[in-house]
Amino acid sequence: SAVGLSLGFFASLLGIGGGPINVSLLMLVFAMPIKEATVYSIATIFCSQLTKLVTIAWGTGFARYDLSILAAIIGGLLGARMSRLLSDQAVRRVFQWVVLLVIGINLYNAYQIWH
């Protein structure tokens, strides 16, 4: 679909997972509950990042990358477990706070660039 194509494109272009954008658009466009939107968002991110990994593997290889970042896998597993334990309302509240935090960080970065 056009939404999936756009989400994958911008996530790869900007080098971001795109989670908040994906979840927000999936909830808005397809009226999905937040937990379902999260699953589809993760699938979208997985596909775009898998493409990026294959490109790196065939191109420059992984030798120049610090692979200690793989600790994020543990964070992902813990987040998935918490999602199962929390209600939809609690997950929605955490999501809203994270989006506000991302907005704040972006505003701070914009201020640093233009000031």
TIVOLUM-860580 format. One record per atom (N, C-alpha, C): residue in three letters; chain; atom name; x, y, z. Coordinates in steps of 0.1 Angstrom, whole numbers, padded with zeros to 4 digits, m for minus. Layout:
% TIVOLUM-860580
 zati nutor gukol    px    py    pz
  Ala     A    CA     X     Y     Z
...
% end
This chain:
% TIVOLUM-860580
 zati nutor gukol    px    py    pz
  Ser     A     N  0008 m0012  0000
  Ser     A    CA  0000  0000  0000
  Ser     A     C  0009  0012  0000
  Ala     A     N  0003  0024 m0003
  Ala     A    CA  0010  0036 m0004
  Ala     A     C  0015  0040  0010
  Val     A     N  0008  0037  0021
  Val     A    CA  0012  0041  0034
  Val     A     C  0025  0033  0038
  Gly     A     N  0024  0020  0035
  Gly     A    CA  0036  0011  0038
  Gly     A     C  0048  0015  0030
  Leu     A     N  0046  0019  0018
  Leu     A    CA  0057  0023  0009
  Leu     A     C  0063  0036  0015
  Ser     A     N  0055  0045  0018
  Ser     A    CA  0059  0058  0024
  Ser     A     C  0067  0056  0037
  Leu     A     N  0061  0048  0046
  Leu     A    CA  0068  0045  0059
  Leu     A     C  0081  0039  0057
  Gly     A     N  0082  0029  0049
  Gly     A    CA  0095  0022  0046
  Gly     A     C  0105  0032  0040
  Phe     A     N  0100  0040  0031
  Phe     A    CA  0109  0049  0024
  Phe     A     C  0115  0059  0034
  Phe     A     N  0107  0066  0042
  Phe     A    CA  0112  0076  0051
  Phe     A     C  0120  0070  0062
  Ala     A     N  0117  0058  0067
  Ala     A    CA  0125  0052  0077
  Ala     A     C  0139  0049  0072
  Ser     A     N  0140  0044  0060
  Ser     A    CA  0153  0041  0054
  Ser     A     C  0160  0054  0050
  Leu     A     N  0153  0063  0045
  Leu     A    CA  0159  0076  0040
  Leu     A     C  0165  0083  0052
  Leu     A     N  0158  0084  0063
  Leu     A    CA  0162  0092  0075
  Leu     A     C  0171  0084  0084
  Gly     A     N  0172  0071  0082
  Gly     A    CA  0180  0062  0091
  Gly     A     C  0173  0060  0104
  Ile     A     N  0160  0060  0105
  Ile     A    CA  0153  0059  0118
  Ile     A     C  0145  0046  0117
  Gly     A     N  0141  0041  0128
  Gly     A    CA  0132  0030  0128
  Gly     A     C  0118  0035  0124
  Gly     A     N  0114  0047  0127
  Gly     A    CA  0101  0052  0123
  Gly     A     C  0090  0048  0131
  Gly     A     N  0092  0042  0143
  Gly     A    CA  0082  0036  0151
  Gly     A     C  0071  0046  0155
  Pro     A     N  0074  0058  0160
  Pro     A    CA  0063  0067  0163
  Pro     A     C  0055  0071  0151
  Ile     A     N  0061  0073  0140
  Ile     A    CA  0054  0077  0128
  Ile     A     C  0046  0066  0123
  Asn     A     N  0051  0054  0123
  Asn     A    CA  0044  0042  0118
  Asn     A     C  0032  0040  0127
  Val     A     N  0033  0039  0140
  Val     A    CA  0022  0037  0149
  Val     A     C  0011  0047  0147
  Ser     A     N  0015  0060  0147
  Ser     A    CA  0006  0071  0146
  Ser     A     C m0002  0069  0133
  Leu     A     N  0005  0067  0122
  Leu     A    CA m0003  0066  0109
  Leu     A     C m0011  0054  0108
  Leu     A     N m0007  0043  0113
  Leu     A    CA m0015  0031  0113
  Leu     A     C m0027  0032  0121
  Met     A     N m0026  0039  0133
  Met     A    CA m0038  0041  0141
  Met     A     C m0047  0051  0134
  Leu     A     N m0042  0061  0128
  Leu     A    CA m0050  0072  0122
  Leu     A     C m0057  0067  0109
  Val     A     N m0049  0061  0100
  Val     A    CA m0054  0057  0087
  Val     A     C m0062  0044  0087
  Phe     A     N m0058  0035  0095
  Phe     A    CA m0065  0022  0095
  Phe     A     C m0073  0019  0108
  Ala     A     N m0074  0029  0117
  Ala     A    CA m0081  0028  0129
  Ala     A     C m0077  0016  0137
  Met     A     N m0064  0013  0138
  Met     A    CA m0059  0001  0145
  Met     A     C m0058  0004  0160
  Pro     A     N m0060 m0005  0169
  Pro     A    CA m0056 m0003  0183
  Pro     A     C m0041 m0003  0184
  Ile     A     N m0036  0004  0194
  Ile     A    CA m0022  0007  0195
  Ile     A     C m0013 m0006  0195
  Lys     A     N m0017 m0016  0202
  Lys     A    CA m0009 m0029  0202
  Lys     A     C m0008 m0035  0188
  Glu     A     N m0019 m0035  0181
  Glu     A    CA m0019 m0041  0167
  Glu     A     C m0010 m0032  0158
  Ala     A     N m0012 m0019  0159
  Ala     A    CA m0003 m0009  0151
  Ala     A     C  0011 m0011  0154
  Thr     A     N  0015 m0014  0167
  Thr     A    CA  0028 m0017  0171
  Thr     A     C  0034 m0029  0163
  Val     A     N  0026 m0040  0163
  Val     A    CA  0031 m0052  0156
  Val     A     C  0034 m0049  0141
  Tyr     A     N  0024 m0042  0135
  Tyr     A    CA  0026 m0039  0120
  Tyr     A     C  0038 m0029  0119
  Ser     A     N  0040 m0020  0128
  Ser     A    CA  0051 m0011  0127
  Ser     A     C  0065 m0019  0128
  Ile     A     N  0065 m0028  0138
  Ile     A    CA  0077 m0036  0139
  Ile     A     C  0080 m0044  0126
  Ala     A     N  0070 m0049  0120
  Ala     A    CA  0072 m0057  0108
  Ala     A     C  0077 m0048  0097
  Thr     A     N  0072 m0035  0096
  Thr     A    CA  0077 m0026  0086
  Thr     A     C  0091 m0022  0089
  Ile     A     N  0095 m0020  0101
  Ile     A    CA  0108 m0016  0105
  Ile     A     C  0118 m0028  0102
  Phe     A     N  0113 m0040  0105
  Phe     A    CA  0121 m0052  0103
  Phe     A     C  0125 m0053  0088
  Cys     A     N  0115 m0051  0080
  Cys     A    CA  0118 m0053  0065
  Cys     A     C  0127 m0042  0060
  Ser     A     N  0125 m0029  0065
  Ser     A    CA  0134 m0019  0060
  Ser     A     C  0148 m0020  0065
  Gln     A     N  0149 m0025  0078
  Gln     A    CA  0162 m0026  0084
  Gln     A     C  0169 m0039  0078
  Leu     A     N  0162 m0049  0075
  Leu     A    CA  0168 m0061  0069
  Leu     A     C  0174 m0057  0055
  Thr     A     N  0167 m0049  0048
  Thr     A    CA  0172 m0044  0035
  Thr     A     C  0185 m0037  0037
  Lys     A     N  0185 m0028  0047
  Lys     A    CA  0197 m0020  0050
  Lys     A     C  0209 m0030  0054
  Leu     A     N  0206 m0040  0062
  Leu     A    CA  0216 m0049  0066
  Leu     A     C  0222 m0057  0054
  Val     A     N  0213 m0061  0045
  Val     A    CA  0218 m0068  0033
  Val     A     C  0227 m0059  0025
  Thr     A     N  0223 m0047  0023
  Thr     A    CA  0230 m0037  0015
  Thr     A     C  0244 m0035  0022
  Ile     A     N  0245 m0034  0035
  Ile     A    CA  0258 m0032  0041
  Ile     A     C  0266 m0045  0040
  Ala     A     N  0260 m0056  0042
  Ala     A    CA  0268 m0069  0041
  Ala     A     C  0274 m0070  0027
  Trp     A     N  0266 m0067  0017
  Trp     A    CA  0271 m0068  0003
  Trp     A     C  0281 m0057 m0001
  Gly     A     N  0280 m0046  0006
  Gly     A    CA  0288 m0034  0003
  Gly     A     C  0301 m0034  0011
  Thr     A     N  0300 m0026  0022
  Thr     A    CA  0312 m0024  0030
  Thr     A     C  0315 m0035  0040
  Gly     A     N  0305 m0043  0044
  Gly     A    CA  0307 m0052  0055
  Gly     A     C  0305 m0046  0068
  Phe     A     N  0306 m0054  0079
  Phe     A    CA  0303 m0049  0092
  Phe     A     C  0315 m0046  0100
  Ala     A     N  0327 m0047  0095
  Ala     A    CA  0339 m0046  0103
  Ala     A     C  0340 m0032  0109
  Arg     A     N  0335 m0022  0102
  Arg     A    CA  0337 m0008  0107
  Arg     A     C  0326 m0004  0117
  Tyr     A     N  0317 m0012  0120
  Tyr     A    CA  0306 m0009  0129
  Tyr     A     C  0308 m0015  0143
  Asp     A     N  0304 m0007  0153
  Asp     A    CA  0304 m0012  0167
  Asp     A     C  0292 m0020  0169
  Leu     A     N  0294 m0033  0170
  Leu     A    CA  0283 m0042  0171
  Leu     A     C  0278 m0044  0186
  Ser     A     N  0284 m0036  0195
  Ser     A    CA  0279 m0037  0209
  Ser     A     C  0265 m0031  0210
  Ile     A     N  0260 m0025  0200
  Ile     A    CA  0247 m0019  0200
  Ile     A     C  0236 m0030  0200
  Leu     A     N  0241 m0042  0198
  Leu     A    CA  0231 m0054  0198
  Leu     A     C  0224 m0056  0211
  Ala     A     N  0228 m0048  0221
  Ala     A    CA  0221 m0049  0234
  Ala     A     C  0207 m0044  0232
  Ala     A     N  0204 m0037  0221
  Ala     A    CA  0191 m0032  0219
  Ala     A     C  0181 m0044  0217
  Ile     A     N  0186 m0055  0213
  Ile     A    CA  0178 m0067  0212
  Ile     A     C  0172 m0071  0226
  Ile     A     N  0180 m0070  0236
  Ile     A    CA  0175 m0072  0250
  Ile     A     C  0164 m0062  0253
  Gly     A     N  0166 m0050  0250
  Gly     A    CA  0156 m0039  0252
  Gly     A     C  0143 m0042  0245
  Gly     A     N  0144 m0047  0233
  Gly     A    CA  0133 m0051  0225
  Gly     A     C  0125 m0062  0231
  Leu     A     N  0132 m0072  0236
  Leu     A    CA  0126 m0083  0243
  Leu     A     C  0118 m0079  0255
  Leu     A     N  0125 m0070  0263
  Leu     A    CA  0119 m0065  0275
  Leu     A     C  0106 m0057  0272
  Gly     A     N  0107 m0049  0262
  Gly     A    CA  0096 m0040  0257
  Gly     A     C  0084 m0049  0253
  Ala     A     N  0087 m0060  0246
  Ala     A    CA  0076 m0069  0241
  Ala     A     C  0069 m0075  0253
  Arg     A     N  0077 m0079  0263
  Arg     A    CA  0071 m0085  0275
  Arg     A     C  0063 m0075  0283
  Met     A     N  0068 m0063  0284
  Met     A    CA  0060 m0052  0291
  Met     A     C  0047 m0049  0284
  Ser     A     N  0047 m0049  0270
  Ser     A    CA  0036 m0047  0262
  Ser     A     C  0025 m0057  0265
  Arg     A     N  0029 m0069  0267
  Arg     A    CA  0019 m0080  0271
  Arg     A     C  0013 m0078  0285
  Leu     A     N  0021 m0072  0294
  Leu     A    CA  0016 m0070  0307
  Leu     A     C  0008 m0058  0309
  Leu     A     N  0010 m0048  0301
  Leu     A    CA  0003 m0035  0303
  Leu     A     C m0010 m0035  0295
  Ser     A     N m0020 m0027  0299
  Ser     A    CA m0032 m0025  0292
  Ser     A     C m0030 m0016  0279
  Asp     A     N m0040 m0017  0270
  Asp     A    CA m0039 m0008  0258
  Asp     A     C m0038  0007  0263
  Gln     A     N m0045  0011  0273
  Gln     A    CA m0045  0025  0277
  Gln     A     C m0031  0028  0283
  Ala     A     N m0025  0019  0290
  Ala     A    CA m0011  0022  0296
  Ala     A     C m0001  0023  0285
  Val     A     N m0002  0014  0275
  Val     A    CA  0007  0015  0263
  Val     A     C  0005  0028  0256
  Arg     A     N m0007  0032  0254
  Arg     A    CA m0010  0044  0247
  Arg     A     C m0004  0056  0254
  Arg     A     N m0005  0056  0268
  Arg     A    CA  0001  0067  0276
  Arg     A     C  0016  0067  0274
  Val     A     N  0022  0056  0275
  Val     A    CA  0037  0055  0273
  Val     A     C  0041  0060  0260
  Phe     A     N  0033  0056  0249
  Phe     A    CA  0036  0060  0236
  Phe     A     C  0035  0076  0234
  Gln     A     N  0025  0081  0240
  Gln     A    CA  0023  0096  0240
  Gln     A     C  0034  0103  0246
  Trp     A     N  0039  0098  0258
  Trp     A    CA  0050  0105  0264
  Trp     A     C  0063  0104  0256
  Val     A     N  0065  0092  0250
  Val     A    CA  0077  0090  0241
  Val     A     C  0076  0100  0229
  Val     A     N  0065  0101  0223
  Val     A    CA  0063  0110  0212
  Val     A     C  0066  0125  0217
  Leu     A     N  0061  0129  0228
  Leu     A    CA  0064  0142  0234
  Leu     A     C  0079  0144  0236
  Leu     A     N  0086  0133  0241
  Leu     A    CA  0100  0134  0243
  Leu     A     C  0108  0136  0230
  Val     A     N  0104  0128  0220
  Val     A    CA  0110  0129  0207
  Val     A     C  0108  0143  0201
  Ile     A     N  0096  0149  0202
  Ile     A    CA  0093  0163  0198
  Ile     A     C  0102  0172  0205
  Gly     A     N  0104  0171  0218
  Gly     A    CA  0112  0179  0226
  Gly     A     C  0127  0178  0222
  Ile     A     N  0132  0166  0219
  Ile     A    CA  0146  0165  0215
  Ile     A     C  0147  0171  0201
  Asn     A     N  0138  0170  0192
  Asn     A    CA  0139  0176  0179
  Asn     A     C  0138  0191  0180
  Leu     A     N  0130  0197  0189
  Leu     A    CA  0130  0211  0190
  Leu     A     C  0143  0216  0196
  Tyr     A     N  0149  0209  0206
  Tyr     A    CA  0162  0213  0211
  Tyr     A     C  0173  0212  0200
  Asn     A     N  0173  0202  0192
  Asn     A    CA  0182  0201  0181
  Asn     A     C  0181  0212  0171
  Ala     A     N  0168  0215  0168
  Ala     A    CA  0166  0226  0158
  Ala     A     C  0171  0239  0164
  Tyr     A     N  0169  0241  0177
  Tyr     A    CA  0173  0254  0183
  Tyr     A     C  0189  0254  0183
  Gln     A     N  0195  0243  0185
  Gln     A    CA  0210  0242  0185
  Gln     A     C  0215  0245  0171
  Ile     A     N  0208  0241  0160
  Ile     A    CA  0213  0243  0147
  Ile     A     C  0211  0257  0143
  Trp     A     N  0200  0263  0146
  Trp     A    CA  0196  0277  0141
  Trp     A     C  0200  0288  0151
  His     A     N  0206  0285  0162
  His     A    CA  0209  0295  0172
  His     A     C  0224  0298  0171
% end
